[in-house]
């Protein structure tokens, strides 16, 4: 009872499946909002930007207009019409041709040819060291098998818990002494 003499309802406790569902829904919402805002997430696949960005780092790329990109910015761009992306630093900007000269920090020479502004996906706004390694692993056969096993274990656990609670409520569960 509360101070006014009313009966209080018992609070429901969040259980692991509820918490997992909330976390997954929140992550999906964040990713959807990122996508709608034009933000892209990539995993660094080469060592061309080492020391600044290592293989397996996750990079968050936000859209930025040609005018706002300056030498020193790290950009992600479509290297060719197939859509293969490259993340390198801008070392020069050609206003007349609307292009960028780029170079990987770990590369000896600038990239050829210059990158047209129209191929720029955006500017790297965040680097999360090592965070991409998990997604790279999950894309492999072993990662998919592990993910499937973890999901199966989770489902079986939830079902066993529900089964035990059902038996306990129905009285078919052995009484504890």
Buried (B, 14 or more C-beta within 10 A) or exposed (E): EEEEEEEEEEEEEEEEBEEEEEEEEEEEEEEEEBEEEEBBBBBBBBBBBBEBBBBBBBBBBBBBEBEEBEEEBBBBBBBEEEEEBBBBBBEEBEEEEBBBBBBBBBBEEBBEEBBBBEBBBBBBBEBEEEBBBEBBBEEEEEBEEEEEEEEEEEEEEBEEEEEEEEEEEEEEEEEEE
